[in-house]
Amino acid sequence: MPLHLAPRARRIVQAVLYETFAVAFVAPVLMFVFGQAPLSSLALTLTMSSIALAWNCGFNFFFERWEARQPVKGRSRWRRAASASKLGWR
């Protein structure tokens, strides 16, 4: 049975799940590569994940506000590329 979520809730769930899997993968890799304690690697990974999540949310918020003010609606290839790459091209 598919779960239907509002767009904002879907974005939040997607971002949290993505970051959870990223932390679960990266923390052990950092621990192994740098020979650090598990708690230290986890703390570093959570910090990096939090920064990435904040940047992504902030960028998307401002990009979508900018996009809503554009006279041409819809996402062209260039607009999709700018959104995906986080460059914010006009």
N, C-alpha and C positions, 0 to 999 in steps of 0.2 A: 504494500500500500504506500504510494508516494506521499511525501510530506510536503504540503503547500505552505510556504512562508511568504510574508510580505517582502518586497524587494530589500528593504533595509535589514530586516532580520536575516534574510538569506545571505546578504553580504557579510554580516557579522559572523554567522555560523561558518561560512566558507573561510573567512580570514582566520578565525580561531582554530578551526580544524587544520588548515594549512600550516599555521605556525606551530601547532602541537606536534604534527608529524615532523616538521623541520627540526624542532628541538629534540625530539626523540631520536632523530638520525644524527644530528650534528654533535650533540653533547658527547656521545661515546667516541665519535671520531676525534674530536678535540682532545679528549682524555687520552686516547691512544697515541695520537700524533705528537702531542706536546708533553706527555707523561705527567699530567696534572691530576690532582685528586678529583674524584667524581663531583663533589659539591662545587669545587672551583669551576670546573668545566660547565656544569649546569648553570651556575650563576652567570658566567660569561655568555652562554648561549641564550639564556632568558633575556639578558640585557640587549644583545644584538637583535633578538626577535622583537622585543618591545620597541626598539628604535625603528626597525623596518615596518612594523605594524602602524606606528604613529605616522611615519612618513607616507605610507601608502594611503591611510585614511585621510590625512591632510591634503595630499595631492589630489585624490579623487574628489574630495569636497570642493576644492577650488576649481578643478578642471570642469566638473559638472556645472558649477555656477557660471563659469565662463562660457561653456557650451550652450547653456540655456539662453544666453543673451545674444547668440549669433543669429544673423538674419537667415542663414541657410541652415535648416534643421536636418537631423539625421547624421549618421556617421559615415563619412567618406573613408577611403582607404588611408588617406593621410591623417585624418582625425583619429581613426582607430590606432594607427601606428604611434601617434603622439601619446594617446592615452595608455597604450600598452607599454611604451618605452619610458614613460614618466618624464618625457622631455618638455611637454607642454607647448609644442609648436603651434603657431597660429595659422 
